[in-house]
Amino acid sequence: MKMLFGHSINIELLVLYLLDFATIFIVVIFLMSQNGQMEAPVGVMMSAAIALVMTLVAGIVGAAVGLYRVATLANPRRAVTGAMLATLILFLFAETLINGGILHETARSLPVNLVFGTVVAMILTRLGFALVHRSGRRIVYVGGVDYDTASGLHEGVALRRRYQPFEVTLAIPAAEKLMQALQRGRLRDWRIWAVVTAASSPMPVGLRRQCNAAGLLVFTEAEFSERGLNRIDIENLPPGWLELCNAANTSNTESALRRVIDVTTASAILIFTSPLLLLSMLAVRLDSPGPIFYRQERVGKGQRPFMLLKLRSMIVNAEPDGTARWATQCDARVTRVGRFLRLSRIDEIPQVINVLRGDMSIVGPRPERPRFVEHLQHEIPHYNARAIVKPGITGWAQVNYPYGASVEDARIKLTYDLYYVRRRSLFLDLLILIATVRVVLFQEGSR
């Protein structure tokens, strides 16, 4: 793991991105030279500029469709789907860039060649990455769990789920057994990458040095949660952590810049999606009786309530007894049009009006209903800390965890929300916006 602009980046995926960047740039330059563009009036500088633009766009598109995620690399179907989407977008971009009059007539067939070369380059880098990556995510967990016992096997299932996408290859109850495994060479044979120690099993200094000498990284649970999983261990937060987090120390300049970005982005979304929004409004009106828009009280920054605006996706009087309920899979209250609006996230477009009003931001924790907040703040420690920033249309929890419909789901989502609060930066916001494209395209977490 490597810190980049205050955010923990998987070094392997960063290397993969840089390999893609270099390989694609070389491939594009080669194809343009073969096409005679290096000798054309546009010259070497223009060809290099086009290669650089194609490379940057390929990287952004690849990230937007999830090609730089471990979960995607481990899922062949998702990887193929993402590659197909990336290919289509890249072809449209190359066609516009090159056949828009920049190059001479001999370049008319170049877009197909460039896209083909770019996709081949990305496939080759991923094949190489897959060969190296097979053993790059294995960890040993020390403390409280032993796979050799029946109860340990049961706890091990929960442990593996908690540390996904990392592979918990070995779980041992105490540091003494880790010493034995290290001396016998088991960790080397299994190509273990890191050791994670429970709060109840602190690592002796001497053993930590031996692990580091053997090339193993050593983390506490809290450290690994934040640096490896990009979320916060809410059970082990130190006193006064909130006063030291990035969100609590935002400068006036950054706050003003964020507001400009919010207003600009919200206005652009509203303008470019207005035809789609008008068609959706008409569909809601024709599909079921009731208002087109749905207004609901939510909790904003500093626990201040505001009225959230969405396209109505449920029947009128969806909660006749007045009891707040989470949406569920195949919820009977959702209308036919509403189901499509939810899957495509079109129902959330009117929230840009809340952004323009200043109630919300483009990026931030999901705004919750007052009754849920009242309940969750008593069930989950530090829950109210998420209200230190404005809620957002998208956020770190939204792009990393599906829709939550329980207290446990809310607890896990809070670990991501508080990571955002602690590590908040414009760079992290950019990563979230890029990841949001993937979430919308693949309908992740929709209900």
C-alpha positions as CSV (number, residue, x, y, z in Angstrom):
1,M,0.0,0.0,0.0
2,K,1.2,3.5,-0.8
3,M,-0.2,6.8,0.4
4,L,-1.1,9.2,-2.5
5,F,-2.6,12.6,-1.7
6,G,-3.6,11.2,1.8
7,H,-5.4,8.1,0.3
8,S,-4.1,4.6,0.5
9,I,-3.5,3.2,-3.0
10,N,-2.9,-0.5,-3.8
11,I,0.7,-0.3,-5.1
12,E,0.1,-3.3,-7.4
13,L,-2.9,-1.6,-9.1
14,L,-0.9,1.6,-9.3
15,V,1.9,-0.3,-11.1
16,L,-0.7,-1.8,-13.4
17,Y,-2.0,1.6,-14.3
18,L,1.5,2.9,-15.0
19,L,2.2,-0.2,-17.1
20,D,-1.0,0.5,-19.1
21,F,0.0,4.1,-19.5
22,A,3.5,3.3,-20.8
23,T,2.4,0.4,-23.0
24,I,-0.6,2.2,-24.6
25,F,1.5,5.3,-25.3
26,I,4.1,3.2,-27.1
27,V,1.5,1.2,-29.0
28,V,-0.3,4.4,-30.2
29,I,3.0,6.1,-31.3
30,F,4.0,2.9,-33.2
31,L,0.6,2.7,-35.0
32,M,0.7,6.3,-35.9
33,S,4.2,6.0,-37.3
34,Q,3.2,2.9,-39.3
35,N,0.3,5.0,-40.7
36,G,2.7,7.7,-41.9
37,Q,1.5,10.3,-39.4
38,M,5.0,11.0,-38.0
39,E,5.9,12.3,-41.4
40,A,2.7,14.2,-42.1
41,P,2.3,17.9,-41.6
42,V,1.1,17.4,-38.0
43,G,4.5,16.1,-37.2
44,V,5.9,14.3,-34.2
45,M,4.6,16.8,-31.6
46,M,1.0,16.4,-32.8
47,S,1.3,12.6,-32.9
48,A,2.8,12.6,-29.4
49,A,0.0,14.8,-28.1
50,I,-2.7,12.5,-29.7
51,A,-1.0,9.5,-28.1
52,L,-0.9,11.2,-24.7
53,V,-4.6,12.1,-24.9
54,M,-5.6,8.6,-26.0
55,T,-3.5,7.1,-23.2
56,L,-5.1,9.4,-20.5
57,V,-8.6,8.7,-21.8
58,A,-7.9,5.0,-21.9
59,G,-6.8,5.2,-18.2
60,I,-9.9,7.2,-17.2
61,V,-12.3,4.9,-19.1
62,G,-10.6,1.8,-17.7
63,A,-10.9,3.1,-14.2
64,A,-14.6,4.2,-14.8
65,V,-15.6,0.7,-15.9
66,G,-13.7,-1.0,-13.0
67,L,-10.6,-2.4,-14.9
68,Y,-8.4,-1.3,-12.0
69,R,-10.2,-3.1,-9.3
70,V,-9.1,-6.5,-7.8
71,A,-12.7,-7.6,-7.8
72,T,-13.0,-7.0,-11.5
73,L,-9.7,-8.7,-12.3
74,A,-10.9,-11.8,-10.4
75,N,-14.2,-11.9,-12.2
76,P,-13.8,-12.8,-15.9
77,R,-17.4,-11.9,-16.8
78,R,-17.1,-8.4,-15.3
79,A,-13.6,-7.9,-16.8
80,V,-14.9,-8.8,-20.3
81,T,-18.0,-6.6,-19.9
82,G,-15.8,-3.7,-18.7
83,A,-13.4,-4.3,-21.6
84,M,-16.2,-4.2,-24.2
85,L,-17.5,-0.9,-22.7
86,A,-14.1,0.6,-22.7
87,T,-13.5,-0.5,-26.3
88,L,-16.8,1.2,-27.4
89,I,-16.1,4.4,-25.6
90,L,-12.5,4.5,-26.8
91,F,-13.6,3.9,-30.4
92,L,-16.1,6.8,-30.3
93,F,-13.5,9.1,-28.8
94,A,-10.8,8.1,-31.3
95,E,-13.2,8.5,-34.2
96,T,-14.1,12.0,-33.0
97,L,-10.5,13.0,-32.3
98,I,-8.8,11.7,-35.4
99,N,-11.5,11.9,-38.1
100,G,-12.6,15.3,-37.0
101,G,-10.2,16.9,-39.4
102,I,-7.0,16.8,-37.3
103,L,-5.1,14.3,-39.5
104,H,-5.0,13.8,-43.3
105,E,-6.9,11.3,-45.4
106,T,-4.6,8.4,-44.7
107,A,-5.7,8.4,-41.1
108,R,-9.3,7.5,-41.7
109,S,-8.8,3.8,-40.7
110,L,-6.6,4.8,-37.8
111,P,-9.3,4.8,-35.0
112,V,-10.0,1.1,-35.4
113,N,-6.2,0.3,-35.3
114,L,-5.6,2.5,-32.3
115,V,-8.5,1.1,-30.3
116,F,-7.5,-2.5,-31.2
117,G,-3.9,-1.8,-30.2
118,T,-4.9,-0.1,-26.9
119,V,-7.2,-3.1,-26.0
120,V,-4.4,-5.6,-26.8
121,A,-2.0,-3.6,-24.7
122,M,-4.3,-3.6,-21.7
123,I,-5.0,-7.4,-22.1
124,L,-1.2,-8.1,-22.2
125,T,-0.5,-6.0,-19.1
126,R,-3.4,-7.7,-17.2
127,L,-2.1,-11.2,-18.2
128,G,1.2,-10.3,-16.7
129,F,-0.4,-8.8,-13.7
130,A,-2.5,-11.9,-13.1
131,L,0.6,-14.1,-13.1
132,V,2.3,-12.0,-10.5
133,H,-0.9,-11.2,-8.5
134,R,-1.9,-14.7,-7.6
135,S,0.0,-14.6,-4.4
136,G,0.0,-10.9,-3.7
137,R,-3.1,-10.7,-1.5
138,R,-2.5,-13.5,1.1
139,I,-2.4,-12.5,4.8
140,V,-2.1,-14.2,8.1
141,Y,-4.4,-13.2,11.0
142,V,-3.0,-13.5,14.5
143,G,-5.3,-13.6,17.5
144,G,-8.4,-15.4,18.7
145,V,-9.0,-17.6,15.7
146,D,-7.6,-21.1,15.0
147,Y,-8.6,-23.0,11.9
148,D,-7.7,-26.3,13.6
149,T,-10.8,-26.1,15.9
150,A,-14.5,-26.3,15.0
151,S,-15.3,-22.9,16.4
152,G,-12.3,-21.5,14.6
153,L,-13.6,-22.8,11.3
154,H,-16.9,-21.0,11.9
155,E,-15.1,-17.8,12.9
156,G,-12.8,-18.2,10.0
157,V,-15.7,-17.9,7.5
158,A,-16.7,-14.5,9.0
159,L,-13.0,-13.5,9.1
160,R,-12.5,-14.3,5.4
161,R,-15.6,-12.3,4.5
162,R,-14.5,-9.4,6.6
163,Y,-11.1,-9.1,4.9
164,Q,-12.2,-9.6,1.3
165,P,-10.8,-9.1,-1.3
166,F,-7.7,-10.3,0.7
167,E,-7.2,-14.0,1.2
168,V,-6.8,-15.0,4.9
169,T,-4.6,-18.0,4.2
170,L,-3.8,-18.8,7.9
171,A,-5.4,-17.8,11.2
172,I,-3.5,-18.6,14.4
173,P,-4.5,-17.8,18.0
174,A,-1.3,-16.3,19.3
175,A,2.0,-14.7,18.3
176,E,4.0,-17.7,19.6
177,K,2.5,-19.9,16.9
178,L,3.4,-17.3,14.3
179,M,7.0,-17.6,15.4
180,Q,6.9,-21.3,14.8
181,A,5.3,-20.9,11.4
182,L,7.9,-18.3,10.5
183,Q,10.8,-20.5,11.6
184,R,9.4,-23.5,9.7
185,G,9.2,-21.5,6.5
186,R,5.4,-21.9,6.1
187,L,4.8,-18.2,5.5
188,R,7.5,-18.2,2.8
189,D,6.1,-21.3,1.2
190,W,2.6,-19.9,1.1
191,R,3.8,-16.5,-0.2
192,I,2.2,-14.6,2.6
193,W,2.2,-10.8,1.9
194,A,1.3,-9.4,5.4
195,V,0.5,-10.3,9.0
196,V,-2.6,-8.7,10.7
197,T,-2.7,-8.8,14.5
198,A,-5.8,-8.5,16.6
199,A,-6.0,-5.9,19.4
200,S,-5.9,-8.8,21.9
201,S,-2.6,-10.2,20.4
202,P,0.0,-7.4,20.2
203,M,3.1,-8.3,18.2
204,P,6.3,-8.5,20.2
205,V,9.0,-6.1,18.9
206,G,11.5,-8.9,18.2
207,L,8.9,-10.9,16.2
208,R,7.9,-7.9,14.3
209,R,11.5,-7.4,13.3
210,Q,11.8,-11.0,12.1
211,C,8.6,-10.6,10.0
212,N,10.0,-7.4,8.4
213,A,13.3,-9.2,7.8
214,A,11.4,-12.0,6.0
215,G,9.7,-9.4,3.8
216,L,6.4,-9.5,5.6
217,L,4.4,-6.3,6.4
218,V,2.9,-6.2,9.9
219,F,-0.4,-4.3,10.6
220,T,-2.7,-4.0,13.6
221,E,-6.4,-4.6,12.7
222,A,-7.0,-0.8,12.7
223,E,-4.0,-0.1,10.5
224,F,-5.0,-2.8,8.0
225,S,-8.6,-1.7,7.9
226,E,-7.6,1.8,7.0
227,R,-4.6,1.2,4.7
228,G,-5.6,-2.2,3.2
229,L,-9.4,-2.0,3.1
230,N,-9.8,1.8,2.9
231,R,-12.2,1.9,5.8
232,I,-12.0,2.8,9.5
233,D,-12.1,0.4,12.4
234,I,-14.8,2.2,14.4
235,E,-14.3,0.0,17.5
236,N,-10.7,1.2,18.0
237,L,-10.7,4.9,17.2
238,P,-8.5,6.9,19.5
239,P,-9.9,9.8,21.5
240,G,-9.9,13.1,19.7
241,W,-9.6,11.6,16.2
242,L,-12.4,13.6,14.8
243,E,-10.7,17.0,15.6
244,L,-7.6,15.8,13.6
245,C,-9.4,14.4,10.5
246,N,-9.2,16.2,7.2
247,A,-12.9,17.1,7.1
248,A,-12.6,19.0,10.4
249,N,-9.6,21.0,9.1
250,T,-10.8,22.1,5.7
251,S,-9.4,25.5,4.8
252,N,-11.6,28.4,3.6
253,T,-10.0,28.2,0.1
254,E,-10.8,24.5,-0.2
255,S,-14.3,25.0,1.0
256,A,-14.9,27.7,-1.6
257,L,-13.3,25.5,-4.3
258,R,-15.6,22.6,-3.3
259,R,-18.6,24.8,-3.5
260,V,-17.6,26.0,-7.0
261,I,-17.1,22.4,-8.1
262,D,-20.5,21.3,-6.6
263,V,-22.4,24.1,-8.3
264,T,-20.6,23.6,-11.7
265,T,-21.0,19.8,-11.6
266,A,-24.7,20.0,-10.5
267,S,-25.5,22.6,-13.2
268,A,-23.8,20.5,-15.9
269,I,-25.7,17.3,-14.8
270,L,-29.0,19.2,-14.8
271,I,-28.4,20.6,-18.3
272,F,-27.1,17.5,-20.0
273,T,-29.7,15.1,-18.4
274,S,-32.7,17.5,-18.9
275,P,-34.1,15.5,-21.9
276,L,-33.8,12.2,-20.0
277,L,-35.3,13.9,-16.9
278,L,-38.3,15.2,-18.8
279,L,-38.9,11.7,-20.3
280,S,-38.6,10.1,-16.9
281,M,-41.1,12.6,-15.4
282,L,-43.6,11.8,-18.1
283,A,-43.1,8.1,-17.5
284,V,-43.7,8.5,-13.7
285,R,-46.9,10.4,-14.4
286,L,-48.3,7.8,-16.9
287,D,-47.2,4.8,-14.8
288,S,-49.0,5.4,-11.5
289,P,-51.2,8.0,-9.8
290,G,-49.4,10.5,-7.6
291,P,-46.9,13.3,-7.7
292,I,-43.9,13.2,-10.1
293,F,-41.4,14.2,-7.4
294,Y,-40.9,12.7,-4.0
295,R,-39.9,14.9,-1.1
296,Q,-38.5,13.3,2.1
297,E,-36.9,14.7,5.2
298,R,-33.2,13.8,5.5
299,V,-30.4,14.7,8.0
300,G,-27.7,16.9,6.7
301,K,-24.5,18.5,7.9
302,G,-24.5,19.2,11.6
303,Q,-27.6,17.1,12.0
304,R,-29.7,19.8,10.3
305,P,-32.8,18.4,8.5
306,F,-33.6,19.2,4.9
307,M,-36.1,18.0,2.3
308,L,-34.5,15.6,-0.3
309,L,-35.9,15.7,-3.8
310,K,-36.1,12.6,-6.0
311,L,-38.3,11.2,-8.8
312,R,-41.0,9.1,-7.2
313,S,-40.3,5.4,-7.6
314,M,-42.8,4.0,-5.1
315,I,-46.5,3.9,-4.9
316,V,-48.3,6.7,-3.0
317,N,-48.5,6.0,0.8
318,A,-45.7,3.4,0.7
319,E,-45.6,3.7,4.5
320,P,-49.3,3.9,5.5
321,D,-48.6,3.4,9.2
322,G,-45.9,6.1,9.2
323,T,-43.1,3.7,10.1
324,A,-39.8,4.3,8.3
325,R,-38.6,1.2,6.4
326,W,-35.5,0.4,4.4
327,A,-36.1,-0.6,0.8
328,T,-35.5,-4.3,0.1
329,Q,-34.8,-6.5,-2.9
330,C,-37.9,-6.8,-5.1
331,D,-39.8,-4.3,-2.9
332,A,-43.5,-4.5,-3.7
333,R,-43.9,-0.8,-3.1
334,V,-41.7,0.1,-6.1
335,T,-43.6,0.8,-9.3
336,R,-42.7,-0.6,-12.7
337,V,-41.1,2.6,-13.9
338,G,-39.7,3.2,-10.5
339,R,-37.8,-0.1,-10.6
340,F,-36.0,1.0,-13.8
341,L,-35.4,4.5,-12.3
342,R,-33.8,2.9,-9.3
343,L,-31.6,0.5,-11.2
344,S,-30.3,3.3,-13.5
345,R,-30.1,5.8,-10.6
346,I,-32.2,8.3,-12.7
347,D,-34.5,8.8,-9.8
348,E,-31.5,10.6,-8.0
349,I,-30.9,13.2,-10.7
350,P,-33.2,15.8,-9.0
351,Q,-30.9,15.7,-6.0
352,V,-28.6,18.1,-7.9
353,I,-31.2,20.8,-6.9
354,N,-30.4,20.0,-3.3
355,V,-26.7,20.5,-4.2
356,L,-27.5,23.9,-5.8
357,R,-29.4,24.9,-2.7
358,G,-26.4,24.0,-0.5
359,D,-28.1,21.1,1.4
360,M,-25.9,18.5,-0.2
361,S,-22.6,18.0,-2.0
362,I,-21.8,16.0,-5.1
363,V,-19.6,13.7,-2.9
364,G,-20.3,12.8,0.7
365,P,-22.1,10.2,3.0
366,R,-25.6,9.1,2.0
367,P,-28.2,11.3,3.6
368,E,-30.4,9.2,6.0
369,R,-33.8,9.7,7.4
370,P,-34.2,11.2,10.9
371,R,-35.8,8.0,12.3
372,F,-32.9,5.9,11.0
373,V,-30.3,8.3,12.4
374,E,-32.0,8.4,15.8
375,H,-31.9,4.6,15.9
376,L,-28.4,4.0,14.4
377,Q,-26.7,6.6,16.6
378,H,-27.6,4.5,19.7
379,E,-26.6,1.2,18.0
380,I,-23.3,2.2,16.3
381,P,-20.4,4.1,17.9
382,H,-19.3,7.3,16.2
383,Y,-22.4,7.3,13.9
384,N,-23.0,11.0,14.2
385,A,-19.4,11.8,13.1
386,R,-20.5,11.4,9.5
387,A,-22.5,14.6,9.8
388,I,-19.3,16.7,10.0
389,V,-19.6,17.0,6.2
390,K,-22.5,17.5,3.8
391,P,-24.2,14.4,2.6
392,G,-23.6,13.6,-1.1
393,I,-25.3,12.1,-4.1
394,T,-22.4,9.7,-4.3
395,G,-19.7,8.8,-1.8
396,W,-17.0,6.4,-0.7
397,A,-19.5,4.0,1.0
398,Q,-21.8,4.1,-2.0
399,V,-19.1,3.0,-4.4
400,N,-17.6,0.4,-2.1
401,Y,-20.6,-1.3,-0.5
402,P,-24.1,-2.1,-1.8
403,Y,-27.3,-0.6,-0.5
404,G,-27.7,-1.2,3.2
405,A,-31.0,-2.5,4.7
406,S,-30.0,-3.4,8.2
407,V,-28.1,-2.1,11.3
408,E,-25.1,-4.3,10.3
409,D,-25.1,-2.9,6.8
410,A,-25.2,0.6,8.3
411,R,-22.2,-0.3,10.5
412,I,-20.1,-1.4,7.6
413,K,-21.1,1.6,5.5
414,L,-20.1,3.8,8.4
415,T,-16.5,2.4,8.3
416,Y,-16.3,3.7,4.7
417,D,-18.0,7.0,5.5
418,L,-15.5,7.7,8.4
419,Y,-12.6,6.8,6.2
420,Y,-13.8,9.5,3.8
421,V,-14.2,12.0,6.7
422,R,-10.7,11.2,7.9
423,R,-9.0,11.2,4.5
424,R,-11.2,13.7,2.7
425,S,-9.5,15.3,-0.3
426,L,-10.2,16.5,-3.8
427,F,-8.2,13.6,-5.1
428,L,-10.4,11.1,-3.2
429,D,-13.5,12.9,-4.5
430,L,-12.2,12.4,-8.1
431,L,-11.7,8.7,-7.4
432,I,-15.3,8.5,-6.1
433,L,-16.7,10.2,-9.2
434,I,-14.8,7.9,-11.5
435,A,-16.0,4.9,-9.5
436,T,-19.6,6.1,-9.6
437,V,-19.6,5.6,-13.4
438,R,-18.9,1.9,-12.7
439,V,-21.6,1.7,-10.1
440,V,-24.2,3.1,-12.4
441,L,-23.2,1.1,-15.5
442,F,-23.2,-2.2,-13.6
443,Q,-26.2,-1.3,-11.4
444,E,-24.3,-2.1,-8.2
445,G,-26.3,-2.0,-5.0
446,S,-29.5,-0.8,-6.7
447,R,-32.9,-1.6,-5.1
